[in-house]
Amino acid sequence: MMIKIGFIGVGNMAKAIIQSLKNSSNNFIIGGFDINKNFKNTCKNLKIKQYSSNSELVKSSDTIFLSVKPQQVSDVLSEIKQVIKNQMLISIAAGVSIGKIQKLLGKKIPVIRVMPNTPVLVGEGACGYSFSKELNVRQKKIAEKIIKSFCKIYFCVKEADIDVITSLSGSGPAYFFYIIEAMIEQTKAFGFDETKAKMLIAQTLTGAGKLLLTTGEEPSILRQRVTSKGGTTEAALKIFEKNRLKEIIKKGISAAYKRAKELSR
Ligand SMILES: NC(=O)c1ccc[n+]([C@@H]2O[C@H](COP(=O)([O-])OP(=O)(O)OC[C@H]3O[C@@H](n4cnc5c(N)ncnc54)[C@H](OP(=O)(O)O)[C@@H]3O)[C@@H](O)[C@H]2O)c1
């Protein structure tokens, strides 16, 4: 069965998601609307139907994908309020709750709130998602088919846990980039080539992630396997422990979680 998906906002995330949807199945008929001046070209490149307004798009879609920036959500929803029927709406807008979407629309339509991350852009996304009460079994199946197309790891969670997901996999890429920045700065201090350092670190991070996902081992076990007594890794870890790096990381994640809760309120 064909599913008509209309994207409100065809920016960075939406473009990657549309590409994944196209690669995953021929059952999606995809269209979009965006106010960006390059929108016409975007539609041509992605080979999707170009709508001339958000309301026109909503009228012709079974599923609406909300992919504008959080601060643009309320304008967009007031624009489609009159024309939306009971179609399901998938939102990736960070910090915008299901209740807020339904309130702005003045209707309890079926909503799926997804918290993806930037690795979606390269087909390596992870996300958490929540269903509103209004979804039926068929709609849940369709929503999951869509989510699976752009995320490799995905968990259905209660909406309160979206804030945990935000502080973990949502903001997570930035935590790793921050560590990578420090690693590059230090290798530069050794006089080593920055480009080579970047590539070695990136592959190390990818490889460590793969080890964790494929072996099913605890991270502490995988860490111990690299750490021989009196060796180099142990020397580094001693410094991390002494300076309570774990505590700093936990505090950072807590701050992100607290902020996510404040923003979704
Ligand atoms: N990036 C992440 O890590 C991440 C993670 C999780 C969730 N998200 C969420 O994903 C969403 C999209 O992020 P993004 O990085 O893809 O943003 P983006 O590139 O700015 O895409 C949003 C698009 O919507 C367009 N737009 C603005 N107002 C509109 C309107 N009234 N009608 C139709 N289109 C409109 C924008 O046009 P202009 O460019 O002209 O404004 C832009 O092309 C955000 O809500 C964000 O919270 C992002």
The ligand as an ORCA input file, in Angstrom:
! r2SCAN-3c Opt
* xyz 0 1
  N      20.178     18.525     14.148
  C      19.976     17.729     15.184
  O      20.865     17.247     15.899
  C      18.601     17.377     15.544
  C      18.387     16.320     16.395
  C      17.107     16.033     16.748
  C      16.075     16.802     16.254
  N      16.319     17.829     15.426
  C      15.213     18.625     14.977
  O      15.059     18.556     13.577
  C      14.370     19.711     13.161
  C      14.969     20.179     11.865
  O      16.339     20.530     12.060
  P      17.258     20.880     10.818
  O      18.638     20.933     11.336
  O      16.929     20.005      9.663
  O      16.735     22.392     10.511
  P      16.810     23.213      9.156
  O      17.903     22.712      8.273
  O      16.777     24.665      9.517
  O      15.439     22.846      8.430
  C      14.216     23.488      8.682
  C      13.642     23.964      7.343
  O      12.335     24.452      7.557
  C      12.176     25.644      6.795
  N      11.075     26.441      7.303
  C      11.091     27.476      8.192
  N       9.848     27.960      8.392
  C       9.024     27.229      7.596
  C       7.630     27.276      7.347
  N       6.842     28.164      7.931
  N       7.104     26.374      6.491
  C       7.913     25.451      5.868
  N       9.239     25.386      6.052
  C       9.791     26.268      6.905
  C      13.530     26.301      6.921
  O      13.683     27.318      5.941
  P      14.778     28.494      6.217
  O      16.097     27.833      6.135
  O      14.545     29.485      5.143
  O      14.454     28.998      7.611
  C      14.460     25.119      6.716
  O      14.693     24.855      5.345
  C      14.461     20.732     14.295
  O      13.198     20.898     14.887
  C      15.408     20.100     15.283
  O      15.032     20.360     16.623
  C      17.567     18.122     15.037
*
